[in-house]
Amino acid sequence: MSLDVIAAFLNAMEAEGIRPLKSIADDLPDGNWVRFRVEGDKPGRENGWARLRLTNRPHGHFGHFRLGISAFWRPDGGTAPLTPNERRDIALELRRNEAERRKANELAAGMALELWNRAKEADPAHPYLQGKGLSPFGIRQRGQELLVPMWDASFRLWNVQRIRRDYQNKRFLKGGRTAGLFWAWATHWADGRASDGPLVIAEGYGTAAAIHEATGFAVVAAMTVKNLATVADAMHRMFPSRDIIIAADYDGHLARNIGLETAQEAARRINAAVAIPAPQCPSVGLKIDFADLRRSEAAAIIEATRTKAISYD
C-alpha cells in the first residue's frame, strides 16, 4: 500500500511539472521534509521540496520554489493549491529545518575532523581489511574502528564512515552530512595535479579500494547508492576530459537491481562506461560487487569495459 501511495504522490508532483533529478522515493516514508534538485536547477540548487505522511489518512505537500508551485495532496482528492498562510508556514518550517540540518552538519564535521586528526594509521590486521583482502590506504583507525574520510568536491572533510571489528556494522556520524560526499584515492598527484589514467567510481569504500588494488587506477567511493549520480556529476566537472567508469554493485537479490540501475543512470548523465561484476548470464538472487572477485578478474572486467568504451568514441 505504501509503495502505491508514494508512486501516486510522485505522479502528482510530475503532473505539476516537478521532476526530481534523482529518485526521492526512499526518503519520503520518513515523513520529513525532503529538498531535492529538479530539472532546470543549477548544480548546488535544490528548488524542489516535499513531505509525505504515510498515516491512516496519507497526505502530503510538495512545491517548487523557482516556479512558485505549492500544493496539498491526498490519494482520494488529487491536489489543491495552498493558501497564502499555508505557504508561509511551510516556508518558515523549511527554513527552520534547513538551519537545524546545517547546524548538525557543521557539528558533525567538527567531530569528524577531531576523530580523523587523533586517529592513527590503520592496522592491516583489522578484521575488515583481512576479510576483504585490502591494504590500509586512505583510511585511519581509532580504537577498534576504521575511519573512512568523506570529502566534498573542495576536499573539505564533513563526515567519516566508522567500520567496526565485525565489519558488518558501518555507521556515519549522527547528524552528519552524507549527500554528495565521497572517499577518493589516487585522483591527484602530491603536487595537486590530476593523476593520469581513467577514474573508477564505485558505491562503497571496500569496492573502490579493491578496484584500485586490482588496476592501479584512481578511484572514488560514493559511500551510498543514493550518492552515485551526484558524485559522478562532481567527478565529471572536476575531470571533464578524463575517462570515467562506473563500477556497479549487482543487486540481483532485490526486486529491483538498484545497484546496477543506479550505476547505469549515473553513467548516462556523464556519458561514462558501466562495469558489471556479474557473469554474462547472472542468476536471479545473485548479490556481488567487485570486492567479491579475485583481483585479476576484477582488473580484466574493468579493462575490458574501458577498452570497449574507448573503441566506441
TINUGU-23809 format. One record per atom (N, C-alpha, C, O): z, y, x. Coordinates in steps of 0.05 Angstrom, whole numbers, padded with zeros to 5 digits, always signed. Layout:
REM TINUGU-23809
ZYX
...
***
This chain:
REM TINUGU-23809
+00000-00024+00017
+00000+00000+00000
+00000+00025+00017
-00015+00044+00012
+00017+00026+00038
+00019+00050+00054
-00007+00056+00068
-00014+00079+00071
-00021+00034+00077
-00047+00038+00091
-00067+00051+00072
-00083+00068+00080
-00066+00043+00046
-00084+00054+00026
-00078+00084+00021
-00096+00100+00019
-00052+00090+00021
-00044+00118+00017
-00053+00135+00040
-00063+00157+00037
-00049+00125+00064
-00057+00140+00088
-00087+00145+00088
-00096+00167+00094
-00102+00124+00082
-00131+00127+00081
-00140+00147+00060
-00158+00163+00065
-00127+00146+00037
-00134+00165+00016
-00127+00194+00024
-00142+00213+00018
-00104+00197+00037
-00096+00224+00047
-00116+00234+00067
-00124+00258+00066
-00124+00218+00087
-00144+00226+00107
-00171+00232+00094
-00184+00251+00102
-00178+00217+00074
-00204+00222+00059
-00203+00249+00045
-00222+00264+00045
-00179+00256+00034
-00176+00282+00020
-00178+00304+00041
-00190+00325+00035
-00167+00301+00064
-00169+00321+00085
-00198+00325+00093
-00208+00347+00095
-00212+00302+00097
-00240+00304+00105
-00257+00318+00084
-00276+00333+00090
-00251+00313+00058
-00266+00326+00036
-00263+00356+00037
-00280+00371+00027
-00241+00366+00049
-00236+00394+00051
-00247+00405+00078
-00243+00429+00084
-00260+00388+00094
-00272+00397+00119
-00254+00395+00143
-00259+00407+00164
-00231+00380+00141
-00212+00377+00163
-00216+00349+00175
-00208+00329+00163
-00228+00348+00199
-00233+00323+00212
-00220+00322+00239
-00230+00335+00258
-00198+00307+00242
-00185+00305+00269
-00204+00294+00289
-00221+00276+00283
-00202+00304+00314
-00219+00294+00336
-00211+00266+00345
-00227+00251+00356
-00186+00259+00340
-00177+00231+00344
-00159+00223+00321
-00147+00240+00308
-00156+00198+00317
-00141+00188+00294
-00112+00197+00294
-00099+00196+00315
-00102+00206+00271
-00074+00213+00268
-00060+00193+00249
-00037+00197+00242
-00074+00171+00242
-00063+00152+00222
-00036+00141+00231
-00018+00137+00214
-00033+00135+00257
-00008+00123+00266
+00015+00143+00267
+00039+00135+00267
+00010+00169+00267
+00031+00189+00268
+00041+00197+00240
+00063+00207+00238
+00025+00193+00220
+00032+00203+00193
+00056+00189+00180
+00072+00202+00167
+00059+00162+00183
+00081+00149+00168
+00109+00159+00175
+00127+00154+00159
+00112+00173+00197
+00139+00183+00205
+00149+00205+00186
+00173+00210+00185
+00131+00217+00171
+00139+00239+00154
+00143+00265+00167
+00153+00284+00155
+00136+00267+00193
+00140+00291+00208
+00114+00307+00208
+00092+00297+00201
+00116+00333+00215
+00092+00350+00217
+00076+00340+00240
+00086+00334+00262
+00050+00338+00236
+00031+00330+00257
+00012+00353+00262
-00001+00363+00243
+00009+00361+00287
-00011+00381+00295
-00032+00366+00310
-00027+00348+00325
-00058+00375+00306
-00080+00360+00319
-00104+00378+00322
-00108+00397+00307
-00121+00370+00341
-00146+00384+00345
-00166+00375+00324
-00166+00351+00316
-00182+00393+00314
-00202+00387+00294
-00230+00395+00306
-00232+00408+00326
-00250+00386+00292
-00277+00393+00301
-00280+00424+00302
-00273+00438+00284
-00290+00433+00325
-00293+00462+00329
-00271+00474+00345
-00274+00497+00354
-00249+00460+00349
-00227+00471+00366
-00234+00470+00395
-00246+00452+00405
-00226+00491+00409
-00229+00492+00438
-00207+00474+00451
-00186+00470+00438
-00211+00465+00476
-00190+00449+00489
-00163+00464+00489
-00162+00488+00495
-00142+00450+00482
-00116+00462+00482
-00108+00474+00455
-00085+00480+00450
-00127+00476+00436
-00122+00487+00410
-00117+00464+00390
-00130+00443+00392
-00099+00468+00371
-00093+00448+00350
-00091+00463+00324
-00069+00471+00315
-00113+00467+00310
-00113+00483+00285
-00107+00466+00261
-00101+00477+00240
-00108+00439+00264
-00102+00422+00241
-00073+00415+00239
-00059+00413+00260
-00063+00413+00215
-00035+00405+00211
-00033+00388+00186
-00048+00391+00167
-00013+00370+00185
-00009+00352+00162
+00018+00340+00163
+00031+00338+00184
+00028+00333+00139
+00052+00317+00136
+00049+00299+00111
+00040+00309+00090
+00055+00274+00114
+00053+00255+00092
+00080+00241+00087
+00092+00231+00106
+00089+00242+00062
+00114+00228+00055
+00107+00202+00041
+00094+00203+00020
+00115+00179+00052
+00110+00153+00040
+00135+00144+00026
+00148+00125+00034
+00141+00157+00004
+00165+00151-00012
+00155+00136-00037
+00132+00128-00039
+00173+00133-00057
+00165+00121-00082
+00143+00137-00096
+00128+00127-00112
+00143+00163-00090
+00122+00181-00101
+00109+00194-00077
+00115+00217-00071
+00090+00181-00064
+00077+00192-00040
+00064+00219-00045
+00052+00224-00066
+00067+00237-00026
+00054+00263-00028
+00051+00274+00000
+00064+00265+00019
+00035+00294+00003
+00031+00306+00030
+00020+00334+00029
+00012+00344+00007
+00020+00347+00051
+00009+00373+00055
-00010+00372+00079
-00005+00357+00098
-00031+00388+00079
-00048+00390+00102
-00062+00417+00102
-00063+00431+00082
-00072+00424+00126
-00085+00450+00127
-00100+00454+00153
-00100+00437+00171
-00112+00477+00155
-00129+00485+00179
-00124+00514+00183
-00133+00531+00167
-00111+00522+00205
-00104+00550+00210
-00128+00567+00212
-00130+00588+00199
-00148+00559+00228
-00171+00576+00233
-00188+00581+00208
-00198+00603+00204
-00190+00560+00191
-00206+00562+00167
-00190+00572+00143
-00201+00578+00122
-00164+00575+00147
-00148+00584+00125
-00144+00564+00102
-00139+00572+00079
-00147+00539+00108
-00144+00518+00087
-00115+00508+00087
-00103+00504+00107
-00105+00505+00062
-00078+00493+00059
-00077+00480+00032
-00087+00492+00012
-00067+00456+00030
-00067+00441+00004
-00044+00422+00002
-00034+00412+00022
-00036+00417-00023
-00017+00397-00030
-00032+00373-00042
-00052+00377-00056
-00024+00349-00035
-00039+00325-00043
-00020+00303-00054
+00002+00300-00044
-00029+00290-00074
-00015+00265-00083
-00037+00246-00093
-00058+00254-00102
-00032+00220-00091
-00052+00200-00097
-00064+00202-00125
-00088+00197-00129
-00048+00209-00145
-00057+00209-00172
-00068+00235-00182
-00078+00237-00204
-00066+00256-00165
-00073+00282-00174
-00092+00298-00156
-00097+00321-00161
-00102+00285-00136
-00120+00299-00118
-00106+00321-00102
-00082+00318-00095
-00120+00342-00097
-00108+00364-00081
-00106+00389-00098
-00120+00393-00117
-00087+00406-00090
-00083+00432-00104
-00077+00453-00083
-00062+00447-00065
-00088+00477-00086
-00082+00498-00066
-00052+00505-00067
-00039+00503-00088
-00042+00512-00044
-00014+00520-00042
-00011+00549-00051
-00029+00566-00048
+00012+00556-00061
+00018+00583-00069
+00023+00599-00043
+00029+00587-00023
+00022+00625-00044
+00028+00642-00020
+00056+00636-00010
+00060+00634+00015
+00076+00632-00027
+00103+00626-00018
+00104+00599-00004
+00118+00597+00016
+00090+00579-00015
+00090+00553-00003
+00077+00554+00025
+00086+00542+00044
+00055+00569+00027
+00041+00572+00053
+00060+00585+00073
+00061+00577+00096
+00074+00605+00064
+00093+00619+00082
+00115+00601+00092
+00121+00600+00115
+00126+00585+00073
+00148+00567+00080
+00139+00546+00100
+00153+00539+00119
+00115+00535+00095
+00104+00515+00113
+00098+00526+00140
+00104+00513+00161
+00087+00550+00141
+00081+00563+00167
+00107+00567+00183
+00108+00563+00207
+00129+00576+00169
+00154+00580+00182
+00165+00554+00193
+00176+00552+00215
+00163+00532+00177
+00173+00506+00185
+00157+00496+00209
+00169+00484+00227
+00131+00499+00208
+00114+00490+00231
+00122+00505+00256
+00124+00493+00278
+00126+00532+00254
+00133+00547+00278
+00160+00538+00289
+00164+00536+00313
+00179+00533+00271
+00206+00524+00279
+00204+00497+00292
+00217+00493+00313
+00189+00479+00280
+00186+00452+00292
+00173+00453+00319
+00180+00439+00338
+00152+00471+00321
+00138+00473+00347
+00157+00484+00368
+00156+00475+00391
+00173+00504+00361
+00192+00515+00381
+00212+00494+00390
+00219+00493+00413
+00222+00478+00371
+00241+00457+00378
+00228+00436+00396
+00240+00425+00414
+00203+00429+00389
+00189+00409+00406
+00184+00419+00434
+00188+00404+00453
+00176+00445+00437
+00172+00456+00464
+00198+00457+00480
+00198+00451+00504
+00220+00463+00466
+00246+00464+00480
+00254+00436+00489
+00263+00433+00512
+00250+00416+00472
+00256+00388+00480
+00238+00379+00503
+00248+00366+00521
+00213+00387+00502
+00194+00380+00524
+00203+00392+00550
+00202+00378+00571
+00211+00417+00550
+00220+00430+00575
+00245+00418+00586
+00248+00414+00610
+00264+00412+00568
+00289+00399+00577
+00283+00372+00590
+00294+00365+00611
+00265+00356+00577
+00258+00330+00588
+00243+00333+00615
+00246+00317+00633
+00226+00354+00617
+00212+00359+00642
+00231+00364+00665
+00227+00355+00687
+00252+00380+00659
+00272+00385+00680
+00287+00359+00688
+00292+00355+00711
+00293+00343+00668
+00306+00317+00674
+00287+00299+00690
+00296+00285+00709
+00261+00299+00683
+00242+00282+00698
+00240+00291+00727
+00239+00274+00745
+00240+00317+00731
+00238+00327+00759
+00263+00319+00775
+00261+00312+00798
+00286+00321+00762
+00311+00314+00776
+00311+00284+00782
+00318+00276+00805
+00303+00267+00763
+00302+00238+00768
+00283+00232+00791
+00289+00215+00808
+00260+00244+00790
+00239+00239+00810
+00248+00247+00838
+00245+00232+00857
+00260+00271+00840
+00269+00281+00866
+00292+00264+00878
+00294+00262+00902
+00308+00252+00861
+00331+00237+00870
+00324+00207+00874
+00339+00192+00886
+00300+00199+00865
+00292+00171+00868
+00283+00165+00896
+00277+00183+00912
+00283+00139+00902
+00274+00130+00929
+00248+00115+00926
+00238+00110+00904
+00238+00107+00949
+00213+00090+00949
+00218+00065+00933
+00240+00052+00936
+00199+00057+00917
+00203+00033+00900
+00204+00007+00917
+00190+00005+00937
+00221-00011+00909
+00225-00036+00923
+00202-00056+00916
+00199-00062+00892
+00187-00065+00935
+00166-00084+00929
+00175-00109+00915
+00160-00123+00902
+00201-00116+00917
+00213-00140+00905
+00222-00135+00876
+00232-00153+00864
+00218-00111+00866
+00225-00106+00838
+00210-00126+00820
+00187-00131+00824
+00224-00137+00800
+00212-00158+00784
+00185-00150+00770
+00168-00167+00767
+00183-00125+00763
+00158-00116+00750
+00135-00118+00770
+00113-00128+00764
+00139-00107+00794
+00119-00108+00814
+00112-00136+00823
+00089-00143+00827
+00133-00153+00825
+00128-00181+00832
+00113-00195+00810
+00094-00210+00816
+00120-00190+00785
+00107-00203+00763
+00078-00195+00760
+00061-00212+00753
+00072-00170+00766
+00044-00161+00764
+00029-00164+00791
+00004-00160+00791
+00043-00171+00812
+00030-00173+00838
+00020-00147+00849
-00001-00145+00861
+00037-00126+00845
+00029-00099+00852
+00045-00089+00876
+00068-00097+00880
+00032-00072+00892
+00046-00057+00913
+00058-00032+00901
+00047-00022+00882
+00080-00022+00913
+00094+00001+00901
+00083+00028+00908
+00097+00044+00921
+00058+00034+00902
+00047+00060+00909
+00047+00078+00884
+00043+00069+00862
+00052+00104+00889
+00051+00124+00868
+00074+00124+00849
+00073+00138+00828
+00095+00109+00854
+00118+00108+00837
+00143+00108+00854
+00142+00106+00879
+00166+00112+00841
+00192+00111+00856
+00211+00094+00840
+00205+00084+00819
+00235+00092+00851
+00256+00075+00838
+00283+00089+00839
+00290+00101+00859
+00297+00087+00817
+00324+00098+00815
+00342+00076+00803
+00338+00070+00779
+00360+00066+00818
+00375+00043+00809
+00357+00019+00805
+00343+00011+00823
+00359+00008+00781
+00342-00016+00775
+00316-00008+00761
+00300-00026+00753
+00312+00018+00757
+00288+00027+00741
+00266+00037+00760
+00271+00053+00778
+00242+00029+00755
+00219+00042+00767
+00212+00067+00751
+00215+00068+00727
+00203+00087+00765
+00195+00113+00752
+00166+00117+00757
+00156+00119+00780
+00151+00120+00736
+00122+00126+00737
+00119+00155+00729
+00124+00162+00706
+00110+00172+00747
+00107+00201+00740
+00085+00206+00721
+00064+00193+00722
+00089+00225+00703
+00069+00232+00683
+00062+00262+00686
+00079+00279+00680
+00037+00267+00694
+00028+00294+00701
+00010+00306+00679
-00001+00291+00663
+00008+00332+00679
-00014+00345+00663
-00037+00351+00681
-00037+00344+00705
-00058+00365+00671
-00082+00370+00686
-00078+00388+00710
-00094+00389+00728
-00056+00404+00710
-00049+00420+00733
-00030+00406+00752
-00020+00418+00771
-00024+00381+00746
-00006+00364+00761
+00023+00374+00761
+00037+00373+00781
+00030+00384+00738
+00059+00390+00733
+00071+00365+00722
+00060+00352+00705
+00095+00357+00732
+00109+00334+00723
+00124+00341+00697
+00140+00359+00696
+00118+00326+00675
+00131+00331+00649
+00149+00308+00641
+00168+00313+00625
+00144+00284+00650
+00158+00261+00640
+00157+00239+00660
+00141+00240+00679
+00172+00218+00656
+00169+00194+00672
+00171+00170+00653
+00186+00170+00633
+00156+00149+00659
+00160+00124+00645
+00180+00107+00661
+00176+00104+00685
+00200+00097+00648
+00221+00081+00662
+00216+00052+00656
+00215+00044+00633
+00213+00036+00677
+00208+00007+00674
+00232-00007+00685
+00238-00005+00708
+00245-00023+00668
+00269-00037+00676
+00263-00064+00688
+00240-00073+00689
+00284-00078+00696
+00280-00103+00711
+00266-00124+00694
+00251-00141+00705
+00271-00124+00667
+00258-00145+00651
+00228-00138+00647
+00213-00155+00637
+00220-00115+00655
+00193-00103+00655
+00179-00105+00628
+00155-00098+00627
+00192-00114+00608
+00181-00111+00581
+00191-00085+00568
+00180-00076+00548
+00212-00074+00579
+00225-00050+00568
+00215-00026+00583
+00224-00020+00605
+00196-00011+00570
+00185+00013+00582
+00191+00036+00564
+00185+00036+00540
+00203+00057+00575
+00211+00080+00558
+00204+00106+00571
+00203+00109+00596
+00198+00125+00554
+00194+00153+00563
+00221+00168+00558
+00238+00158+00543
+00224+00191+00571
+00248+00206+00566
+00249+00217+00538
+00229+00226+00527
+00273+00216+00526
+00276+00225+00498
+00269+00255+00496
+00278+00271+00512
+00252+00261+00476
+00243+00288+00472
+00222+00297+00491
+00213+00320+00490
+00213+00280+00509
+00194+00287+00530
+00165+00287+00519
+00159+00273+00501
+00150+00304+00531
+00121+00305+00524
+00107+00280+00534
+00113+00270+00556
+00089+00269+00518
+00071+00248+00527
+00042+00255+00523
+00025+00245+00538
+00036+00272+00504
+00008+00278+00497
-00006+00290+00521
+00003+00310+00532
-00029+00278+00527
-00046+00289+00548
-00037+00284+00577
-00050+00294+00595
-00015+00269+00580
-00005+00264+00607
-00016+00239+00619
-00026+00221+00604
-00014+00236+00645
-00026+00213+00659
-00013+00208+00686
+00000+00226+00697
-00016+00184+00696
-00009+00177+00723
-00036+00175+00739
-00055+00163+00729
-00037+00186+00763
-00061+00186+00778
-00056+00176+00806
-00034+00181+00818
-00076+00163+00818
-00074+00154+00846
-00102+00155+00859
-00122+00146+00848
-00103+00167+00883
-00127+00169+00900
-00149+00186+00887
-00172+00183+00895
-00142+00204+00869
-00162+00221+00858
-00169+00244+00877
-00191+00256+00874
-00151+00250+00895
-00156+00272+00914
-00147+00264+00943
-00130+00246+00946
-00160+00276+00962
-00152+00273+00990
-00126+00290+00995
-00119+00306+00977
-00114+00287+01018
-00089+00301+01024
-00093+00331+01024
-00074+00346+01018
-00118+00340+01030
-00122+00369+01031
-00130+00381+01004
-00136+00405+01002
-00129+00365+00983
-00134+00375+00956
-00162+00371+00946
-00168+00375+00923
-00180+00363+00964
-00208+00358+00955
-00210+00332+00939
-00194+00314+00943
-00228+00332+00920
-00232+00307+00905
-00242+00285+00923
-00258+00289+00940
-00231+00261+00919
-00239+00238+00935
-00267+00229+00927
-00278+00238+00907
-00277+00211+00942
-00304+00200+00937
-00303+00177+00918
-00282+00165+00913
-00327+00170+00908
-00329+00146+00892
-00323+00151+00862
-00316+00173+00854
-00325+00129+00846
-00320+00132+00817
-00291+00134+00811
-00273+00130+00828
-00285+00142+00787
-00258+00144+00776
-00256+00125+00753
-00273+00124+00735
-00234+00108+00753
-00230+00089+00732
-00205+00098+00716
-00184+00103+00727
-00208+00100+00690
-00186+00107+00672
-00178+00083+00657
-00194+00070+00644
-00152+00076+00658
-00141+00053+00643
-00119+00063+00624
-00111+00086+00625
-00110+00044+00608
-00090+00052+00588
-00062+00054+00601
-00049+00074+00597
-00053+00033+00616
-00027+00033+00626
-00026+00034+00657
-00046+00030+00670
-00002+00040+00667
+00002+00042+00696
-00005+00016+00710
-00020+00016+00730
+00005-00006+00701
+00001-00032+00714
-00029-00039+00716
-00038-00049+00736
-00043-00034+00694
-00072-00039+00694
-00087-00022+00714
-00104-00031+00729
-00081+00004+00714
-00094+00023+00732
-00088+00016+00761
-00105+00016+00778
-00062+00009+00767
-00054+00002+00794
-00068-00023+00803
-00077-00025+00827
-00071-00043+00786
-00084-00068+00793
-00114-00063+00799
-00125-00075+00817
-00126-00045+00784
-00155-00038+00788
-00158-00025+00816
-00177-00030+00830
-00140-00007+00822
-00142+00006+00849
-00139-00014+00871
-00154-00014+00891
-00120-00033+00868
-00116-00053+00889
-00141-00071+00891
-00148-00081+00912
-00155-00075+00868
-00178-00093+00868
-00203-00079+00879
-00220-00092+00892
-00205-00053+00875
-00230-00039+00881
-00227-00017+00902
-00247-00010+00916
-00204-00006+00905
-00200+00018+00922
-00209+00044+00909
-00207+00065+00921
-00218+00042+00884
-00227+00066+00870
-00203+00083+00861
-00181+00074+00858
-00209+00109+00857
-00189+00127+00845
-00184+00118+00817
-00202+00109+00803
-00158+00120+00808
-00151+00110+00782
-00132+00130+00768
-00118+00145+00781
-00133+00129+00741
-00116+00145+00725
-00106+00127+00702
-00122+00113+00690
-00081+00129+00695
-00070+00114+00672
-00063+00135+00651
-00049+00154+00656
-00073+00131+00627
-00068+00149+00604
-00040+00145+00593
-00031+00162+00578
-00027+00123+00600
+00001+00117+00593
+00005+00108+00564
+00023+00092+00558
-00012+00117+00545
-00011+00108+00517
-00040+00106+00508
-00057+00120+00517
-00045+00088+00489
-00072+00085+00479
-00081+00111+00465
-00105+00118+00466
-00062+00125+00452
-00070+00150+00438
-00078+00172+00458
-00092+00190+00450
-00070+00169+00483
-00077+00189+00503
-00105+00185+00515
-00115+00203+00529
-00117+00162+00510
-00140+00155+00526
-00163+00175+00524
-00174+00183+00544
-00169+00183+00499
-00191+00203+00496
-00185+00230+00508
-00202+00242+00521
-00160+00239+00504
-00152+00265+00514
-00153+00265+00545
-00162+00284+00557
-00143+00244+00557
-00143+00242+00586
-00171+00240+00597
-00178+00251+00618
-00188+00225+00583
-00216+00222+00591
-00230+00250+00591
-00244+00257+00609
-00224+00266+00570
-00235+00293+00569
-00226+00310+00592
-00242+00324+00605
-00200+00307+00599
-00189+00323+00621
-00201+00315+00647
-00207+00332+00664
-00205+00289+00652
-00217+00280+00677
-00246+00288+00679
-00255+00295+00701
-00260+00288+00657
-00288+00297+00657
-00290+00326+00665
-00308+00334+00679
-00271+00343+00654
-00271+00371+00662
-00263+00374+00691
-00274+00392+00705
-00245+00358+00700
-00236+00360+00728
-00257+00351+00748
-00259+00362+00770
-00271+00330+00740
-00292+00318+00758
-00318+00316+00743
-00326+00293+00736
-00332+00338+00737
-00355+00337+00720
-00379+00321+00731
-00395+00312+00715
-00380+00317+00757
-00403+00303+00768
-00396+00275+00777
-00412+00261+00790
-00372+00266+00771
-00362+00240+00781
-00368+00218+00761
-00367+00222+00737
-00376+00194+00771
-00379+00171+00753
-00352+00163+00743
-00333+00158+00759
-00349+00160+00717
-00324+00152+00705
-00327+00126+00689
-00346+00123+00675
-00309+00108+00693
-00308+00083+00679
-00282+00081+00663
-00261+00086+00674
-00284+00074+00638
-00261+00069+00622
-00256+00039+00622
-00272+00023+00613
-00232+00031+00632
-00225+00002+00633
-00209-00004+00608
-00186+00004+00606
-00221-00019+00590
-00208-00024+00564
-00187-00046+00566
-00190-00065+00581
-00166-00043+00550
-00149-00066+00543
-00163-00081+00520
-00175-00068+00503
-00162-00107+00521
-00175-00123+00500
-00153-00134+00481
-00138-00151+00489
-00152-00122+00457
-00131-00129+00437
-00142-00147+00415
-00141-00139+00392
-00152-00170+00423
-00163-00188+00403
-00143-00201+00385
-00150-00213+00365
-00117-00197+00391
-00095-00209+00375
-00089-00191+00351
-00074-00199+00333
-00100-00166+00350
-00095-00148+00328
-00117-00148+00308
-00139-00157+00313
-00110-00139+00283
-00131-00138+00262
-00154-00120+00271
-00177-00126+00265
-00148-00098+00285
-00168-00081+00298
-00164-00082+00328
-00141-00080+00337
-00185-00086+00342
-00183-00087+00372
-00180-00058+00382
-00199-00046+00392
-00156-00047+00378
-00151-00019+00383
-00156-00011+00412
-00167+00011+00417
-00150-00028+00431
-00155-00022+00459
-00184-00018+00465
-00192+00001+00478
-00201-00037+00455
-00229-00035+00460
-00242-00012+00445
-00258+00003+00456
-00234-00009+00419
-00246+00012+00403
-00239+00040+00414
-00257+00058+00415
-00214+00044+00423
-00206+00070+00434
-00221+00075+00460
-00229+00098+00465
-00224+00055+00477
-00238+00059+00502
-00267+00066+00497
-00278+00083+00510
-00280+00053+00478
-00308+00058+00471
-00311+00087+00461
-00330+00101+00468
-00293+00096+00444
-00294+00123+00433
-00290+00143+00456
-00304+00163+00457
-00271+00139+00473
-00266+00157+00495
-00290+00159+00513
-00297+00180+00523
-00303+00136+00518
-00327+00135+00535
-00350+00150+00523
-00365+00164+00537
-00353+00148+00496
-00375+00162+00483
-00372+00192+00486
-00392+00207+00489
-00347+00201+00485
-00342+00230+00486
-00351+00242+00512
-00360+00265+00513
-00350+00227+00534
-00356+00238+00561
-00379+00224+00574
-00384+00228+00598
-00393+00207+00559
-00416+00192+00570
-00407+00174+00594
-00421+00174+00614
-00385+00160+00590
-00375+00142+00611
-00382+00113+00605
-00391+00107+00582
-00379+00096+00624
-00383+00067+00620
-00356+00054+00612
-00335+00065+00618
-00358+00032+00598
-00334+00017+00590
-00335-00010+00603
-00354-00026+00601
-00313-00017+00617
-00309-00043+00630
-00290-00059+00612
-00269-00049+00603
-00298-00084+00606
-00282-00101+00588
-00272-00125+00603
-00288-00139+00616
-00246-00131+00602
-00235-00153+00617
-00239-00181+00605
-00234-00201+00618
-00248-00181+00580
-00251-00207+00566
-00277-00221+00574
-00295-00207+00584
-00279-00247+00571
-00304-00261+00576
-00325-00252+00557
-00320-00238+00538
-00350-00261+00561
-00372-00252+00545
-00369-00259+00516
-00377-00243+00498
-00357-00282+00510
-00353-00290+00482
-00323-00296+00478
-00315-00319+00476
-00307-00275+00476
-00278-00278+00475
-00270-00292+00448
-00283-00289+00428
-00248-00307+00450
-00238-00320+00426
-00221-00301+00410
-00209-00283+00421
-00219-00306+00384
-00201-00290+00367
-00172-00294+00376
-00164-00317+00382
-00157-00273+00377
-00129-00275+00385
-00125-00269+00414
-00102-00268+00423
-00146-00265+00430
-00143-00260+00458
-00132-00232+00464
-00143-00212+00453
-00111-00230+00479
-00100-00205+00489
-00100-00205+00519
-00087-00223+00531
-00115-00186+00532
-00118-00187+00561
-00125-00159+00571
-00138-00144+00557
-00116-00153+00595
-00124-00128+00608
-00130-00135+00637
-00127-00158+00646
-00139-00115+00653
-00148-00121+00680
-00126-00130+00699
-00132-00143+00719
-00101-00124+00692
-00079-00133+00709
-00074-00163+00706
-00061-00176+00722
-00085-00175+00684
-00082-00203+00679
-00103-00220+00695
-00100-00244+00696
-00123-00207+00706
-00144-00221+00720
-00138-00224+00750
-00121-00209+00760
-00151-00243+00763
-00150-00243+00792
-00163-00218+00802
-00182-00207+00790
-00153-00207+00824
-00163-00182+00834
-00194-00184+00840
-00208-00164+00834
-00203-00206+00850
-00232-00209+00855
-00248-00208+00830
-00270-00197+00829
-00237-00220+00808
-00251-00220+00783
-00252-00192+00771
-00272-00183+00760
-00229-00178+00773
-00228-00150+00763
-00248-00133+00778
-00262-00117+00765
-00249-00135+00804
-00267-00119+00821
-00296-00125+00813
-00312-00106+00812
-00303-00150+00808
-00330-00157+00801
-00338-00145+00774
-00361-00135+00772
-00320-00145+00755
-00327-00133+00729
-00330-00103+00731
-00349-00092+00720
-00312-00090+00745
-00314-00061+00748
-00339-00053+00763
-00353-00034+00755
-00346-00067+00784
-00370-00061+00800
-00395-00066+00783
-00414-00051+00785
-00395-00088+00768
-00419-00094+00751
-00422-00072+00730
-00445-00064+00723
-00400-00063+00719
-00401-00041+00699
-00412-00016+00711
-00428-00002+00700
-00403-00010+00735
-00412+00014+00749
-00441+00013+00755
-00456+00032+00750
-00450-00010+00766
-00479-00013+00773
-00497-00011+00749
-00518+00001+00750
-00488-00024+00727
-00504-00023+00702
-00506+00005+00691
-00527+00014+00683
-00484+00020+00692
-00484+00047+00682
-00502+00065+00699
-00517+00081+00688
-00501+00061+00725
-00518+00078+00742
-00547+00071+00739
-00564+00089+00740
-00554+00046+00733
-00581+00038+00730
-00595+00049+00706
-00619+00051+00704
-00578+00058+00686
-00589+00069+00662
-00594+00100+00664
-00608+00111+00647
-00584+00112+00685
-00587+00141+00687
-00616+00149+00694
-00622+00172+00697
***
